[in-house]
Amino acid sequence: MTIQELASLMAVISFLGGIAIFLFKSIVIKPLQTSIDLLNDTLKSFKIRTDKELELLDSKVNSLEKKTTRHDEQIKTLFSKGGEHK
């Protein structure tokens, strides 16, 4: 083979390689990137919703702790008053 034939062969191989890379990106990488972006958006939305729910649950737990403390004090008061009447 001559140098010209080798150069032509390299040009054809390079061209076909470029087409293969372009097709791979178009067929595999682009849809995969789109799916990753959608998943990322879904996870962000899930995190925001979960954070709001956790705040609500934390608020409810705090409220219940306050009520429990108040009830405990009321029970202690009732027992201490009950003991005085005997």
C-alpha positions, 0 to 999 in steps of 0.5 A: 500500500502506498502512503496515499492509500493509507491516508485515504483509508485513515480518512474513511476510518476516521469518518466512519468513527465520527459517524459511529460516535455521533450515533452513539451520542444520539441513540444512547447518551442523549436519552440517558442524560434526559432520563437522569435529568428527569430523575434529578428533578423528581428527587428534588421534588421528593426532597422538598415534599419530604422536608415539608412533611418532616417539619409538620411531623416535628411540629406535631411531636413537639405539640404532643410532648407539651401536652404530655408534660402538661398532663403529667403535671396535672396527674402529679397535682391530682395525686398530691391533692388526693393524698392531702385529703386522706 
